[in-house]
């Protein structure tokens, strides 16, 4: 098993890769130089104590999503958040200038509005194969913001420095949200296929003994079955259908409940257990919330 290293500070990162001490203790932009690219890195998994946004320049090659192919020559940007595990693997790619990594500690944003909303940027929980792929114009927009951040902490730090750095990080994240929306949009054929697969997955789940044996399907379970993170699956469905993965699951539960209430004489508690509820009262509460009536009332009226 690989060694697990905890990396809590920006200074630790600089020390690990042979850089001078950071100019700001809570934020740094690390440029990908040829020397850094060729440097030996420890064969280890690291638990990071900060946010990381990393842009890889150059041709990322052809990727396949479902039955569709996409040629990502524009470059790839990845996101990680504190507490995630990052595994370093040897990189034999030819060096391409222009890559960068922005790292910032949670303490940098703790007193700002960004700290209240950063969990809403769900791409920090995406997997590597769900990375953001940028066009030239999109790269330019993000590079300008990264330069602004770099410029702010490289000059004399004053009472405005931290606020201006955080403002630029917020703008960068908002632009990434826009670019992800574009990425979802241009893959509409793939998305439609995935929505269909997701609905089939839920239908098959309730047609089998799984609900009775394992309980209600979770977004995590569905994501694993479809080879994507829960956050990515939910965001994709939200963009394509206007409803999150959890809302789709609840819709399917109500649909299945209605069918079973009308097609059988089973007690409401039996139906609740069969749908995966641990407690029948939770089923009844959810059913009434979505339909405006209890399961017994629905059966009597229909």
C-alpha positions in Angstrom: 0.0 0.0 0.0 1.4 3.4 -0.9 2.4 5.8 1.8 -0.2 8.4 2.8 1.2 11.8 3.3 -0.7 14.7 4.8 0.1 18.1 3.2 -1.5 20.8 5.2 0.2 24.1 4.2 1.3 26.0 1.1 4.9 26.0 2.5 4.9 22.2 2.6 4.1 22.1 -1.1 6.9 24.5 -2.1 9.3 22.5 0.0 8.3 19.1 -1.5 8.9 20.3 -5.1 12.0 22.4 -4.4 10.6 25.9 -4.6 11.5 28.9 -2.5 9.2 29.8 0.4 5.8 31.1 -0.8 5.3 34.9 -1.0 2.0 34.5 0.7 1.4 31.8 3.4 -2.2 31.0 2.2 -2.1 31.1 -1.6 0.4 30.4 -4.4 0.4 29.9 -8.2 2.9 27.2 -9.3 4.0 27.4 -12.9 4.8 24.2 -14.7 8.5 24.6 -15.7 10.5 21.9 -17.5 12.6 21.4 -14.4 9.5 21.0 -12.3 8.0 18.7 -14.9 11.0 16.3 -14.9 11.5 16.3 -11.1 11.1 13.0 -9.3 8.1 12.9 -7.1 7.4 10.5 -4.2 5.3 7.5 -5.0 2.6 8.3 -2.5 -0.9 9.3 -2.0 -1.4 12.7 -0.3 -4.3 14.1 1.7 -4.4 17.8 0.9 -5.4 20.5 3.4 -6.2 23.1 0.8 -8.0 23.8 -2.5 -6.2 23.1 -5.7 -7.0 24.2 -9.3 -4.6 22.7 -11.8 -4.4 23.5 -15.5 -2.5 21.1 -17.8 -1.4 22.7 -21.1 -1.0 20.8 -24.4 -2.9 18.1 -26.2 -4.9 15.9 -23.8 -5.7 13.4 -26.6 -8.9 11.7 -27.5 -11.3 10.7 -24.8 -14.3 8.5 -25.2 -17.6 9.2 -23.4 -20.2 6.4 -24.0 -20.3 6.0 -27.7 -19.0 9.5 -28.4 -15.5 10.7 -29.0 -14.1 14.1 -28.1 -10.7 15.4 -29.1 -9.5 17.6 -26.2 -6.6 19.6 -27.6 -7.5 22.7 -25.7 -6.2 21.6 -22.3 -7.6 20.2 -19.1 -8.3 21.8 -15.7 -8.9 19.8 -12.5 -10.2 20.7 -9.1 -9.6 19.2 -5.6 -10.7 20.4 -2.2 -9.4 19.9 1.4 -9.5 16.3 2.6 -9.4 14.7 -0.8 -6.7 12.1 -1.6 -4.4 12.9 -4.5 -2.3 10.0 -5.9 0.9 11.0 -7.8 1.8 8.9 -10.8 4.9 9.2 -13.0 4.3 11.5 -16.0 6.1 10.5 -19.2 4.4 13.2 -21.3 6.5 15.6 -23.3 6.8 18.9 -21.5 4.5 21.7 -22.7 4.8 25.2 -21.4 1.8 27.1 -20.0 0.6 24.8 -17.2 -0.2 26.2 -13.7 -1.6 25.2 -10.4 -3.4 27.5 -8.0 -3.5 26.4 -4.4 -5.2 28.3 -1.6 -5.8 27.4 2.1 -9.3 27.6 3.5 -8.1 30.2 5.9 -7.6 32.6 3.0 -11.4 32.7 2.4 -12.7 32.0 5.9 -14.0 35.5 6.6 -15.2 36.1 3.0 -18.5 35.4 1.3 -16.7 32.8 -0.8 -16.4 30.6 2.3 -20.2 30.4 2.5 -20.7 29.4 -1.1 -17.6 27.4 -2.1 -19.3 24.1 -1.4 -21.8 24.9 -4.1 -19.0 24.6 -6.7 -19.6 20.9 -7.1 -16.8 20.4 -9.6 -14.4 20.2 -6.6 -15.9 16.7 -6.1 -15.7 15.5 -9.7 -13.4 12.7 -10.7 -10.4 13.1 -13.1 -12.3 11.8 -16.1 -14.9 14.5 -15.5 -12.3 17.3 -15.9 -13.1 20.7 -17.5 -11.7 21.0 -21.1 -11.0 24.5 -22.2 -11.1 26.4 -25.5 -8.4 29.0 -26.3 -10.7 31.8 -25.3 -11.6 30.1 -22.0 -8.0 29.5 -21.3 -7.2 33.1 -21.8 -9.9 34.2 -19.4 -8.7 32.0 -16.6 -5.0 32.8 -17.2 -5.7 36.5 -16.8 -7.3 35.9 -13.4 -4.4 33.7 -12.3 -2.0 36.4 -13.3 -4.0 38.9 -11.2 -3.8 36.6 -8.2 0.0 36.2 -8.7 0.5 39.9 -9.1 -1.4 40.7 -5.9 0.7 38.5 -3.6 3.9 39.3 -5.4 3.9 43.0 -4.5 3.8 44.6 -1.1 1.0 43.0 0.8 -1.5 45.6 2.2 -5.0 45.6 3.7 -6.5 45.2 0.2 -4.4 42.2 -0.9 -6.4 39.4 0.5 -9.8 40.8 -0.6 -8.6 41.3 -4.2 -7.1 37.8 -4.3 -10.4 36.3 -3.0 -12.4 38.3 -5.6 -10.3 36.9 -8.4 -10.6 33.4 -7.1 -14.4 33.8 -7.0 -14.4 35.1 -10.6 -12.3 32.2 -11.7 -14.7 29.7 -10.1 -17.7 31.5 -11.6 -16.1 31.3 -15.1 -15.4 27.6 -14.5 -19.1 27.1 -13.7 -20.0 28.8 -17.0 -17.5 26.7 -18.9 -18.8 23.5 -17.4 -22.3 24.5 -18.5 -20.9 24.8 -22.0 -19.3 21.4 -21.7 -22.6 19.8 -20.6 -24.4 21.6 -23.4 -22.1 20.5 -26.3 -22.4 16.9 -25.3 -26.2 16.8 -25.5 -26.3 13.5 -27.3 -24.1 11.8 -24.7 -26.2 13.4 -21.9 -29.4 12.1 -23.4 -28.0 8.6 -23.5 -26.9 8.9 -19.9 -30.3 10.1 -18.7 -31.8 7.1 -20.4 -29.3 4.8 -18.8 -30.0 6.4 -15.4 -33.7 5.9 -15.7 -33.2 2.3 -16.7 -30.9 1.7 -13.8 -33.6 2.9 -11.4 -36.3 0.9 -13.0 -34.2 -2.3 -12.9 -33.3 -1.6 -9.2 -37.0 -1.5 -8.1 -37.8 -4.5 -10.3 -35.3 -6.6 -8.5 -35.0 -7.5 -4.8 -32.3 -4.8 -4.3 -34.6 -2.3 -2.7 -35.8 -4.8 -0.1 -32.3 -6.1 0.6 -30.2 -2.9 0.4 -32.7 0.0 0.9 -33.4 3.0 -1.3 -30.9 3.7 -4.1 -28.5 6.5 -3.3 -27.0 9.0 -5.7 -23.6 7.5 -4.8 -24.7 4.0 -5.8 -26.1 5.3 -9.1 -22.9 7.2 -9.8 -20.8 4.1 -9.2 -23.0 2.0 -11.5 -22.6 4.7 -14.3 -18.8 5.3 -13.6 -19.1 8.9 -12.5 -19.0 10.8 -9.3 -22.3 11.6 -7.5 -21.8 15.3 -8.0 -21.2 15.0 -11.7 -24.2 12.8 -12.2 -26.4 15.2 -10.3 -25.1 18.2 -12.2 -25.5 16.5 -15.6 -29.1 15.6 -14.8 -29.8 19.1 -13.5 -28.5 20.7 -16.8 -30.3 18.2 -19.0 -33.7 17.7 -17.1 -33.9 20.5 -14.6 -33.9 18.0 -11.7 -31.1 16.6 -9.6 -30.3 12.9 -9.2 -31.9 12.8 -5.8 -35.1 14.4 -7.2 -35.1 11.8 -10.0 -34.8 9.0 -7.4 -37.7 10.4 -5.3 -39.8 10.7 -8.5 -39.2 7.1 -9.2 -40.0 6.0 -5.7 -43.3 7.9 -5.9 -44.1 6.4 -9.3 -43.3 2.9 -8.0 -45.4 3.5 -4.8 -48.4 4.6 -6.8 -48.2 1.5 -9.0 -47.9 -0.8 -6.0 -50.7 0.9 -4.1 -53.1 0.4 -7.0 -52.0 -3.0 -8.3 -51.9 -4.9 -5.0 -53.7 -5.3 -1.7 -50.4 -5.1 0.2 -50.4 -3.1 3.4 -48.8 0.3 3.2 -46.0 -0.9 5.5 -45.2 -3.8 3.2 -45.0 -1.5 0.2 -42.7 0.8 2.2 -40.3 -2.0 3.0 -40.4 -3.3 -0.5 -39.4 0.1 -1.8 -36.4 0.2 0.5 -37.7 2.3 3.5 -36.5 1.3 6.9 -39.5 2.9 8.6 -43.0 3.0 7.0 -43.7 6.4 8.5 -40.8 7.9 6.5 -42.5 6.5 3.3 -45.8 7.9 4.2 -44.3 11.3 5.0 -42.5 11.5 1.7 -45.5 10.2 -0.3 -47.8 12.9 1.3 -45.2 15.6 0.6 -45.1 14.8 -3.1 -48.8 14.0 -3.7 -50.7 15.9 -1.0 -52.3 12.8 0.4 -51.3 9.8 2.4 -50.8 6.4 0.7 -54.1 5.1 2.1 -56.0 8.2 0.8 -54.4 7.8 -2.6 -55.5 4.1 -2.8 -59.0 5.0 -1.6 -59.5 7.8 -4.1 -58.1 5.9 -7.1 
